[in-house]
Every structure is written in C-alpha cells, then in structure tokens.
C-alpha cells in the first residue's frame, strides 16, 4: 500500500528519507457537500501523485471507517432507539381517531352506494317503461294504419262495414249513392279497369302485411278479419267479372288478371272462372 501521509521537505532531508511528494489524505469535507458529484471530484484529483489502485484502496479504507463509525453510533444509542416508541405520548388516541374517521367514511361510502344502486334501479325501471310506451305507441300507429287502409279499400270497393253496436260505419248513404251512380255509369262492377283492380290487390296485400306485422293474435287484428274477408271476396268478384269480359285475343290483360289471382293465392279460383268461360 502507498504511504498515506505527507512529509515536509526539510524534515525529509534531515532524516535522510526520500523527498517524493506523497499525497495528503482525502478530506472528509469533500464528500459532504450538497452538490457532490463523483465525476467532478475525480477530475479534481488529476494533480495528485497517486496511482489509481492507491486511490481505490484509500476510498475503500474510508468506506470501512464510515461503516465502523455508523455501527458504533447505533450500538452507543441502541437503548435510546428501543425506548423511542415507548416514549411517544398520545399515539394511541391519534390512531383511534383515525380509525373512527375511517369507519365513518366507510359508512358514508356504503350509504352513497346504496343510494346509487337505488337510483340505478329507478332509472332501469323508467327506461323499461319508456320502451314499453314506445312499443305501445308503435302498435297503436300500426293499428290506426290498418284501419285507415281498410277504410280506403272499403270506400274504393264500395264495401259496407258494420259495427256491432252502431250499425254501418262511415258515410254508408254516400257509398250507396256512389254505388248507384257507378252502376248507372258503368252498368256493372265487372267493368272496373285492370289498373284499378291491380291497385286494389296491392292495397289488400299491403294491409295484410301490416296486420301480420302487428300479430294475428292481437284482438284488434283478429276483429278485422271479417272486413278483410269481405274485401277479398269483392276483389275476387271484380277480378272474375273482368276476366270474363277480357277478349280471348287480349293476352296482356288476361295475364295481368291472372297475376293478380296468383298474388292473392287464388290461382284455383282463376282456373274455375276460365273453365266457366268455355262454351
């Protein structure tokens, strides 16, 4: 190990020893500065006449000395460390206050959670009620639409609809007058145009789809089946009269009428009418 002390020049010449400039020990104050930086500290030692290995040995020795001082400090004050906890006064009361505060806070959280859960159930109930009301509104609109289309078909076909308690519905007198005028103008119902018959068929099928969408088991829908049957029979009667009046050479009109029968699912009825036409 290198020598860790500094000899004055005059002393070394008097004693006969070498006059090499040995470095002084590293001061402890150099390590306790607030802005201590190892790289800066090492760069400041560039003028020391000391090898790197000697510097490492000195720093290692300094570290061991500090560890020993720390151990001695703990041993000398060990009893004081042990008695530190028992010397605290009022700690239990503070801990109890904190514990009670936490319990109160927990109760408040539980109360708020209960209110939130209750409010959540109320909102879910209201949302379900809103959905049900919306469904009922849509159902009501669909039923009104079905009734409106039935009235349109009955008015166009001059079909009289009856109510169980109030007699004929709608302006039946006007319909009778219109029927008489129509009969006087056209001579018979079978003179209705093919386009008009096709429109009646499409309106009937649209009404049937609306009723199926609502549901055939719904009371308001099932109560309309009598009206639908009467409308369908009237349309079939008009189709039959029109088919009988179509010329054998007018294949286009006959095809349209047969297509209307097919759309109604009454192809057999069309064959029956055609057979009746044969001489």
ZAMARGU-4260 file (C-alpha; in steps of 0.2 Angstrom, whole numbers, plus 5000, padded with zeros to 4 digits):
<rodrens>
0) 5000/5000/5000 | 5006/5018/4996 | 5010/5029/5010 | 4995/5039/5016 | 5004/5054/5025
5) 5013/5070/5019 | 5032/5074/5023 | 5038/5091/5024 | 5053/5094/5013 | 5065/5100/5027
10) 5061/5085/5038 | 5064/5073/5024 | 5081/5079/5020 | 5086/5079/5038 | 5080/5062/5041
15) 5088/5055/5026 | 5072/5048/5018 | 5065/5051/5000 | 5058/5068/4996 | 5044/5062/4984
20) 5028/5072/4985 | 5016/5060/4994 | 4998/5065/4993 | 4988/5071/5008 | 4973/5060/5014
25) 4957/5065/5006 | 4947/5077/5017 | 4930/5071/5023 | 4923/5088/5019 | 4925/5085/5001
30) 4911/5071/5002 | 4898/5080/5012 | 4895/5095/5001 | 4877/5096/4995 | 4882/5096/4976
35) 4894/5082/4977 | 4897/5074/4960 | 4909/5059/4959 | 4915/5063/4941 | 4919/5081/4946
40) 4928/5075/4962 | 4939/5063/4952 | 4943/5076/4939 | 4949/5087/4953 | 4962/5074/4958
45) 4972/5075/4942 | 4987/5084/4950 | 4988/5070/4964 | 5004/5060/4963 | 4995/5044/4966
50) 4990/5028/4956 | 4973/5023/4953 | 4975/5007/4964 | 4981/5018/4978 | 4966/5029/4976
55) 4954/5014/4976 | 4962/5007/4992 | 4961/5024/5001 | 4942/5026/4996 | 4939/5008/5002
60) 4948/5012/5018 | 4937/5027/5020 | 4921/5017/5017 | 4926/5004/5030 | 4929/5018/5043
65) 4912/5026/5039 | 4904/5009/5041 | 4913/5006/5058 | 4908/5024/5064 | 4889/5020/5059
70) 4890/5004/5068 | 4897/5012/5084 | 4884/5025/5083 | 4870/5013/5083 | 4877/5002/5097
75) 4880/5018/5108 | 4862/5023/5105 | 4854/5006/5105 | 4844/5009/5121 | 4838/5026/5115
80) 4832/5018/5099 | 4822/5005/5108 | 4814/5017/5121 | 4809/5029/5107 | 4792/5020/5104
85) 4788/5019/5122 | 4792/5037/5125 | 4779/5043/5112 | 4764/5050/5121 | 4746/5051/5114
90) 4749/5040/5099 | 4735/5028/5104 | 4722/5042/5104 | 4728/5048/5087 | 4727/5030/5080
95) 4709/5028/5087 | 4704/5045/5080 | 4710/5040/5063 | 4701/5023/5065 | 4685/5030/5069
100) 4686/5043/5055 | 4689/5028/5043 | 4674/5019/5050 | 4663/5034/5047 | 4670/5037/5030
105) 4666/5019/5026 | 4648/5020/5032 | 4646/5036/5021 | 4653/5027/5006 | 4641/5012/5009
110) 4626/5024/5011 | 4631/5033/4995 | 4632/5016/4986 | 4615/5011/4992 | 4608/5027/4985
115) 4617/5025/4969 | 4610/5007/4967 | 4593/5013/4971 | 4594/5026/4958 | 4600/5014/4946
120) 4585/5003/4948 | 4574/5018/4946 | 4582/5023/4930 | 4581/5005/4923 | 4563/5004/4928
125) 4559/5021/4919 | 4569/5015/4904 | 4559/4999/4903 | 4543/5009/4905 | 4549/5021/4891
130) 4552/5006/4879 | 4535/4999/4883 | 4526/5015/4880 | 4536/5017/4863 | 4531/4999/4859
135) 4513/5003/4863 | 4514/5019/4853 | 4521/5010/4838 | 4507/4997/4840 | 4494/5010/4840
140) 4500/5018/4825 | 4501/5002/4816 | 4483/4998/4821 | 4477/5015/4815 | 4486/5012/4799
145) 4477/4996/4796 | 4460/5003/4800 | 4464/5018/4788 | 4469/5006/4774 | 4454/4995/4777
150) 4443/5011/4776 | 4451/5016/4760 | 4449/4999/4752 | 4430/4998/4758 | 4427/5016/4751
155) 4436/5011/4734 | 4427/4995/4733 | 4411/5002/4739 | 4410/4989/4753 | 4399/4992/4768
160) 4407/4989/4785 | 4397/4986/4800 | 4400/4989/4819 | 4392/4978/4832 | 4383/4992/4841
165) 4382/5007/4830 | 4377/5000/4813 | 4385/5004/4797 | 4402/5013/4799 | 4407/5028/4789
170) 4396/5038/4777 | 4386/5022/4770 | 4372/5033/4762 | 4385/5042/4752 | 4393/5025/4747
175) 4376/5018/4742 | 4373/5034/4731 | 4390/5032/4724 | 4387/5014/4720 | 4371/5018/4711
180) 4379/5031/4701 | 4393/5019/4697 | 4381/5006/4692 | 4372/5018/4681 | 4388/5024/4673
185) 4397/5008/4670 | 4382/4996/4670 | 4390/4983/4682 | 4405/4981/4693 | 4414/4970/4681
190) 4418/4985/4670 | 4432/4990/4683 | 4448/4993/4674 | 4463/4981/4676 | 4474/4995/4683
195) 4461/4999/4696 | 4459/4980/4701 | 4478/4979/4702 | 4479/4994/4714 | 4466/4986/4725
200) 4476/4969/4725 | 4492/4979/4730 | 4482/4988/4744 | 4475/4972/4751 | 4492/4964/4751
205) 4500/4979/4760 | 4486/4979/4773 | 4488/4960/4776 | 4507/4963/4779 | 4503/4976/4791
210) 4491/4965/4801 | 4504/4951/4801 | 4517/4963/4807 | 4506/4968/4822 | 4502/4949/4825
215) 4486/4939/4820 | 4483/4935/4838 | 4480/4953/4843 | 4462/4956/4847 | 4461/4972/4836
220) 4468/4962/4821 | 4458/4947/4823 | 4442/4958/4824 | 4446/4965/4807 | 4447/4948/4798
225) 4429/4949/4794 | 4432/4965/4785 | 4447/4958/4776 | 4437/4943/4770 | 4423/4954/4763
230) 4436/4965/4754 | 4445/4950/4747 | 4429/4942/4741 | 4424/4959/4732 | 4441/4959/4724
235) 4439/4941/4718 | 4422/4945/4711 | 4428/4961/4702 | 4443/4950/4695 | 4431/4937/4689
240) 4420/4949/4680 | 4435/4957/4672 | 4442/4940/4667 | 4425/4935/4659 | 4425/4951/4649
245) 4443/4950/4643 | 4443/4946/4624 | 4452/4929/4620 | 4464/4939/4610 | 4469/4951/4624
250) 4483/4941/4631 | 4491/4955/4640 | 4475/4960/4651 | 4472/4942/4654 | 4490/4939/4660
255) 4488/4954/4672 | 4472/4947/4679 | 4479/4930/4682 | 4494/4938/4690 | 4483/4947/4702
260) 4474/4930/4706 | 4491/4922/4710 | 4496/4937/4721 | 4480/4934/4731 | 4484/4915/4732
265) 4468/4911/4722 | 4475/4903/4707 | 4462/4889/4708 | 4448/4902/4708 | 4456/4909/4691
270) 4455/4892/4684 | 4437/4890/4689 | 4432/4906/4681 | 4442/4901/4665 | 4433/4885/4664
275) 4416/4893/4666 | 4420/4904/4650 | 4422/4888/4639 | 4407/4885/4628
</rodrens>
